[in-house]
Amino acid sequence: MQMTLSDMEQKVDQASAVMKLLANPGRLKILCLLCESPRSVGELVDTVGLSQSALSQHLTKMRQEGLVSPTRQGLEQIYKIDNPVVLKLLKVLYEHYCLQES
């Protein structure tokens, strides 16, 4: 079954929105870490090198777009990637840019 132009435009808009989120270096670092395993906000602050405020803004934006989701463990919020398409994209990026020799 062939995709209609309307369907294609909708899919292109969705893909473009995800690509815009991935294009930010701070968000990409966060997502790469979450690709390895779920992490607390504190762990992300310590590892990513962003302020708590900047990290929270990135996490909020990604949560609103359905890329990540938090769960509460005690006083901590633990984030994980909640979008299988984004997880696949990140794995391809990781294989190409992190595992390949230059």
C-alpha positions as CSV (number, residue, x, y, z in Angstrom):
1,M,0.0,0.0,0.0
2,Q,1.4,3.3,-1.1
3,M,1.5,6.3,1.4
4,T,-0.6,9.3,0.5
5,L,1.0,12.7,0.3
6,S,-1.0,13.8,3.4
7,D,0.4,10.7,5.3
8,M,3.9,11.4,4.1
9,E,3.7,15.1,5.2
10,Q,2.6,14.0,8.7
11,K,5.4,11.4,8.9
12,V,8.0,14.0,7.7
13,D,6.8,16.5,10.3
14,Q,7.2,13.8,13.0
15,A,10.7,12.9,11.8
16,S,11.7,16.5,11.6
17,A,10.6,17.2,15.1
18,V,12.6,14.3,16.4
19,M,15.7,15.3,14.4
20,K,15.5,18.9,15.8
21,L,15.5,17.4,19.3
22,L,18.5,15.2,18.5
23,A,20.4,18.1,16.8
24,N,21.0,19.8,20.2
25,P,24.4,18.6,21.6
26,G,23.2,18.8,25.2
27,R,20.1,16.7,24.5
28,L,22.1,14.3,22.4
29,K,24.5,13.7,25.3
30,I,21.6,13.1,27.6
31,L,20.0,10.6,25.3
32,C,23.3,8.8,24.6
33,L,23.7,8.3,28.4
34,L,20.1,7.1,28.7
35,C,20.6,4.8,25.8
36,E,23.1,2.9,28.1
37,S,20.8,2.8,31.1
38,P,18.1,4.8,33.0
39,R,19.7,7.6,35.0
40,S,18.8,9.9,37.8
41,V,18.8,13.7,37.3
42,G,21.8,13.9,39.7
43,E,23.8,11.3,37.6
44,L,23.0,13.2,34.5
45,V,24.1,16.5,35.9
46,D,27.4,15.0,37.1
47,T,28.0,13.3,33.7
48,V,26.7,15.7,31.1
49,G,28.3,18.8,32.4
50,L,25.2,21.0,32.2
51,S,23.7,23.0,35.1
52,Q,20.7,21.5,36.9
53,S,18.5,24.2,35.4
54,A,19.7,23.6,31.8
55,L,19.4,19.8,32.2
56,S,15.9,20.1,33.6
57,Q,14.9,22.3,30.6
58,H,16.2,19.7,28.2
59,L,14.5,16.8,30.1
60,T,11.2,18.7,30.2
61,K,11.3,19.4,26.4
62,M,12.1,15.7,25.7
63,R,9.4,14.5,28.1
64,Q,6.8,16.8,26.4
65,E,7.8,15.3,23.0
66,G,7.5,11.8,24.3
67,L,11.2,10.9,24.0
68,V,11.9,10.2,27.7
69,S,9.8,9.4,30.7
70,P,10.6,9.7,34.5
71,T,9.8,7.4,37.3
72,R,10.2,8.3,40.9
73,Q,12.5,6.3,43.2
74,G,12.3,7.8,46.6
75,L,13.3,11.4,46.2
76,E,14.9,11.0,42.8
77,Q,13.5,11.1,39.3
78,I,14.9,8.3,37.1
79,Y,14.7,9.0,33.4
80,K,14.7,6.5,30.5
81,I,14.2,6.7,26.8
82,D,10.5,6.0,26.1
83,N,10.5,6.1,22.3
84,P,11.6,3.0,20.5
85,V,12.3,4.9,17.3
86,V,14.6,7.3,19.1
87,L,16.4,4.4,20.7
88,K,17.0,2.8,17.3
89,L,18.3,6.1,15.9
90,L,20.7,6.5,18.8
91,K,22.0,3.0,18.4
92,V,22.8,3.7,14.7
93,L,24.5,7.0,15.6
94,Y,26.5,5.3,18.4
95,E,27.6,2.5,16.1
96,H,28.6,4.9,13.4
97,Y,30.3,7.7,15.5
98,C,31.4,5.9,18.6
99,L,32.4,2.4,17.4
100,Q,33.8,3.1,14.0
101,E,37.5,4.0,13.7
102,S,38.1,7.2,11.9
